[in-house]
């Protein structure tokens, strides 16, 4: 995988916390409704909606799994693993 340089303005691009997600899949692709729970209620508010093709969703899932496994290994071993 090639290294991609990313520029981000931290003042205008906050990290949006999520504790719930709704995933919608149809013939056209995948939509992720990323949500936050509102206080001690059972209500959620959508903080972001992300749409992608099924092929992109599969690549996203594969890469996320790889990153999570790698981070678990780093936590257990205490050693930083380089890509």
N, C-alpha and C positions, 0 to 999 in steps of 0.2 A: 504494500500500500504506500502511495506517495505521501509525503508530508505536505499538508495544505496550510498556508498561513491565513489566519483569521484575524480580522480587526474588529474590535468591539468597543462601543462607547458605554462605559459602565453607568453613566448618568441617565442614559435613555433606554438601556436594555437591562432591566432588573431580572433577577432570578425569581421565577414564580414558583412558590411551593405548592406541591400537590400531595394530597393524601387519598385521592380517589381518581379513578379514570373509567370512562365509558368508551368502549371500542365498537364502532359500527363498520361492518364489512358488507360490501355489495359487489356486483359485477364490475363496477368502475374502479373500486379501490377501497381504501381504509380511511376512516376518520377517527381521530382520537380526541375526545372531549376531556381535557385535563381540568380537574376540579379541586376545590378546597371545601372542607366541611365548614359550615358557619356555626361557630361556637359549639355549645353542647346540644345542638339540635340535630335532626336527621336531614337537614337541608344542605345542599351543596351549591356552589356557584362556579360556573365555568370561568377559568382564568385564561385558557387558551384552547383553540381548536386547531388541530394539525391534520391535514389531509395528505395522502400519498398513494402512489400506485401499489398494487399488491407486490410487485417485484421489489420496490423500494422497502416496503414493510418487512419483507423476508430478509433483506440485507441488514436492515435496522435491527431486527430481532437477533440475527446471527452475531452481529458486532456487539450488541448490548450484552449478550450471553458471554462472549469472549472477554469483554472488559470486566464483567462481574466476577467471572471465574479467576481472572488474573488478580483482581483486587482482593479476593478472598485468600488467594495464595500468599499475597504480600502481607496481609493481616496475620495469617497463621505463622509465616516464616519470619516476619519482621524485616525482610529484605525487599528492596525495591527491584522490580523486574522491569527491564527495558524492552520496548517493542522491537 
